[in-house]
Amino acid sequence: MKILVYFFTGSGNTERVLKKFESEFQKCGHSVDFVKIENQVYKVKNKIDVNHDEYDLIGIGYPIHAFNAPKIMYDWVKTLEPLKNQKRTFIINTSAEPLIVNHASAIKFSRKLRKKGFDVQNEYHYVMPYDMIYRHKQQMAYKMWDTAQKLITIDAKTILEGKSELYKQVKGAAFYAWVLRIEHFGSQFNGIFYRVDKKKCIKCHKCVNNCPIENIKLKNGEIKFGTKCTMCQRCTYFCPTDAIKTGMFNSWRVNTPYTFEYTEDPEAYDNTNPINVKRANFYNGFWCKSVYVRYFKEAEEKIAKYYK
């Protein structure tokens, strides 16, 4: 089977998850091709002309933004020509919150895909560490990724077996997601206030080169932010000197990727200078206990049932 995967990723969590899917598909003898959505919409010089008829299965991955698919995903769907023949499709998304309302991110998005001929039959959500709001402790980040890998092994086989598995929606989730879709505009507005700390900036221009929508430009030697920001956090997350201030949400920024390495120290961070330690300690202590415990329990039950 030949599989095509479209994806958008900010901090890299979604891509990491999709690469694990690729590994599972390849173990079963299937090939996988990846296409970055940003290249199909904004960085058109890198655009790839895709012949969907060559593929048996299509996957689409994205991080959840405020319980919705990011604006770039909707921009991409608009560019698609209707498929001549329907294609079985699966959706993969990631977020740091194991809330069932996150499932609403696929309601409108899946509807638009189906109108284009993408027959969405599978939807999966994986909890990965925050790239904004606060930094997870190292032990938690490891546990999230370890759990996701085990679930992906199961879910990949479900997809390959042709079994449909769609999100269970809760009453009111679609309305809640609709209200918070204001984030699409809010991100652009907040992006106007992004700034570079000139004392920290080493002019590596990673932020300019990595911006998926080319919203960050180099003008007269100065880094300038435009009005199209999608708040994917890629610029600040990968800044080697933590030099980017993220507007009204500056205290929420999480600088540098996680290592996902195991540690026995429950208080350890894999970054010696986590942003806003006070907020992190509160969320790791209260929020994790009340929400993540349930997520891991349900995941463990699913894994145990599969291997029984």
Secondary structure, DSSP 8 states (H G I E B T S, - for coil): -EEEEEE--SSSHHHHHHHHHHHHHHHTT-EEEEEEHHHHHT-GGG-----GGG-SEEEEEEE-BTTB--HHHHHHHHH----SS-EEEEEEEEES---GGGGGHHHHHHHHHHHTTEEEEEEEEEE---SBS----HHHHHHHHHHHHHHHHHHHHHHHTT--B-----TTHHHHHHHHTTHHHHHHHHHTTEEE-TTT-----HHHHH-TT--EEEETTEEEE-S------HHHHT-TT--EEEGGGGGGB--S-------S-TT--SSSS-S-HHHHHHIIIIIIIIIIHHHHHHHHHHHHHHT-
